């Protein structure tokens, strides 16, 4: 579970599906967190399984959130992972419609019952934590390597 500012992301790994549930506001300040969460979920989706991004509890969805989704789609396609986006509220559907992404992204209106009824596996739960740790450590290393502003 990741909570920052007005964004809350949870991941549940099932036998053949990883469900990422997003709640709150996805804007410029929180979209990076969404991207990290989807990247971590993609890492644990090996061997290829379905990655489900549930946006039904999102209260604001800006352009940066659209970018996160498009990146996730491309990453999943490259890894052979099926991706489904659950969106059923105008807050998310309207930006998808305006940009035309609703026609190209795999959007469904509700979670399918088989995505939520299966039991979580211990192996994949540990994989979620390991993937999140790897991403956070890589992010910290890349931030530490950046020179301070105004330094020569």
C-alpha positions as a printed NumPy array, in Angstrom:
array([[  0.   ,   0.   ,   0.   ],
       [  1.304,   3.451,  -0.941],
       [ -0.236,   6.67 ,   0.337],
       [  1.108,  10.114,  -0.516],
       [ -0.692,  13.441,  -0.482],
       [ -4.171,  12.766,  -1.876],
       [ -3.347,   9.465,  -3.603],
       [ -3.704,   5.944,  -2.26 ],
       [ -2.483,   2.913,  -4.242],
       [ -2.857,  -0.732,  -3.24 ],
       [ -1.723,  -3.846,  -5.05 ],
       [ -3.106,  -7.335,  -4.674],
       [ -1.369, -10.198,  -6.423],
       [ -3.587, -13.12 ,  -7.293],
       [ -2.64 , -16.35 ,  -9.042],
       [ -2.889, -14.956, -12.565],
       [ -3.815, -11.307, -12.001],
       [ -2.312,  -8.289, -10.269],
       [ -4.925,  -5.691,  -9.294],
       [ -3.712,  -2.138,  -8.647],
       [ -6.412,  -0.019,  -6.999],
       [ -5.992,   3.746,  -7.193],
       [ -7.986,   6.178,  -5.037],
       [ -7.761,   9.942,  -4.797],
       [ -6.213,  12.555,  -7.061],
       [ -3.87 ,  11.753,  -9.943],
       [ -2.205,  14.988, -10.974],
       [  1.283,  16.255, -11.798],
       [  2.451,  15.893,  -8.2  ],
       [  1.183,  12.302,  -7.749],
       [  1.443,  10.77 , -11.24 ],
       [  5.045,   9.688, -10.597],
       [  3.792,   7.573,  -7.725],
       [  1.201,   5.99 , -10.003],
       [  3.905,   5.248, -12.572],
       [  6.084,   3.642,  -9.878],
       [  3.176,   1.561,  -8.603],
       [  2.32 ,   0.331, -12.089],
       [  5.984,  -0.423, -12.802],
       [  6.235,  -2.476,  -9.607],
       [  3.039,  -4.326, -10.513],
       [  4.442,  -5.049, -13.974],
       [  7.614,  -6.464, -12.418],
       [  5.636,  -8.972, -10.387],
       [  3.454,  -9.902, -13.344],
       [  6.053, -12.426, -14.475],
       [  5.349, -14.863, -15.985],
       [  2.913, -12.754, -17.983],
       [ -0.452, -12.387, -16.324],
       [ -3.158,  -9.765, -16.376],
       [ -2.493,  -6.373, -14.801],
       [ -5.705,  -4.61 , -13.777],
       [ -5.648,  -0.898, -12.935],
       [ -8.808,   0.   , -11.017],
       [ -9.448,   3.758, -11.29 ],
       [-13.042,   3.675, -10.062],
       [-12.15 ,   5.535,  -6.825],
       [-10.163,   8.326,  -8.501],
       [-11.515,  11.822,  -7.75 ],
       [ -9.287,  13.812, -10.136],
       [ -7.438,  12.566, -13.212],
       [ -5.132,  14.944, -15.046],
       [ -2.919,  14.723, -18.115],
       [ -0.023,  13.317, -16.092],
       [ -2.247,  10.366, -15.159],
       [ -2.965,   9.74 , -18.834],
       [  0.782,   9.654, -19.47 ],
       [  1.239,   7.096, -16.672],
       [ -1.419,   4.857, -18.215],
       [  0.05 ,   5.08 , -21.716],
       [  3.513,   4.221, -20.365],
       [  2.072,   1.252, -18.481],
       [  0.312,   0.004, -21.617],
       [  3.528,   0.187, -23.659],
       [  5.538,  -1.498, -20.904],
       [  2.99 ,  -4.297, -20.577],
       [  2.843,  -4.836, -24.331],
       [  6.631,  -5.168, -24.399],
       [  6.533,  -7.773, -21.618],
       [  3.568,  -9.726, -22.978],
       [  1.317,  -8.744, -20.054],
       [ -2.387,  -8.144, -20.639],
       [ -3.553,  -4.842, -19.146],
       [ -7.104,  -3.8  , -18.276],
       [ -8.146,  -0.372, -16.993],
       [-11.304,  -0.156, -14.894],
       [-12.901,   3.269, -15.333],
       [-16.562,   4.026, -14.729],
       [-16.67 ,   7.644, -13.584],
       [-16.614,  10.85 , -15.689],
       [-13.584,  12.108, -13.753],
       [-11.493,   9.454, -15.539],
       [-13.625,   8.729, -18.598],
       [-13.841,  12.344, -19.774],
       [-10.051,  12.883, -20.146],
       [ -9.823,   9.501, -21.894],
       [-12.616,  10.525, -24.282],
       [-11.242,  14.025, -24.975],
       [ -7.81 ,  12.664, -25.895],
       [ -9.202,   9.734, -27.883],
       [ -7.383,   7.258, -25.626],
       [-10.704,   5.612, -24.771],
       [-10.553,   4.1  , -28.275],
       [ -7.05 ,   2.651, -27.908],
       [ -6.683,   1.756, -24.227],
       [ -8.271,  -1.426, -22.829],
       [-10.961,   0.223, -20.657],
       [-13.696,  -1.794, -18.951],
       [-16.493,  -0.429, -16.694],
       [-16.192,  -2.822, -13.709],
       [-13.862,  -5.293, -12.068],
       [-14.581,  -8.789, -13.27 ],
       [-15.504, -11.205, -10.455],
       [-12.564, -13.514, -11.192],
       [-10.169, -10.572, -10.593],
       [-11.236, -10.159,  -6.974],
       [-12.349, -13.574,  -5.685],
       [ -9.084, -15.468,  -5.891],
       [ -6.82 , -15.736,  -2.9  ],
       [ -3.574, -13.849,  -2.7  ],
       [ -0.434, -15.954,  -2.933],
       [  2.404, -15.452,  -0.453],
       [  5.032, -15.651,  -3.2  ],
       [  3.496, -12.826,  -5.183],
       [  2.874, -10.735,  -2.071],
       [  6.603, -10.914,  -1.311],
       [  7.32 , -10.122,  -4.955],
       [  5.262,  -6.911,  -4.673],
       [  7.299,  -5.788,  -1.685],
       [ 10.604,  -6.713,  -3.342],
       [  9.695,  -4.89 ,  -6.561],
       [  8.605,  -1.797,  -4.635],
       [ 11.877,  -1.827,  -2.674],
       [ 13.925,  -2.096,  -5.893],
       [ 12.086,   0.849,  -7.441],
       [ 12.431,   2.998,  -4.328],
       [ 16.153,   2.205,  -4.017],
       [ 16.759,   2.98 ,  -7.697],
       [ 14.836,   6.231,  -7.326],
       [ 16.888,   7.193,  -4.271],
       [ 20.152,   6.397,  -6.094],
       [ 19.186,   8.462,  -9.132],
       [ 18.092,  11.364,  -6.9  ],
       [ 21.37 ,  11.2  ,  -4.956],
       [ 23.401,  11.345,  -8.202],
       [ 21.741,  14.558,  -9.411],
       [ 23.903,  17.626,  -8.725],
       [ 22.457,  20.336,  -6.521],
       [ 20.917,  23.31 ,  -8.327],
       [ 23.452,  26.062,  -8.884],
       [ 26.442,  23.805,  -8.138],
       [ 29.379,  24.012, -10.511]])
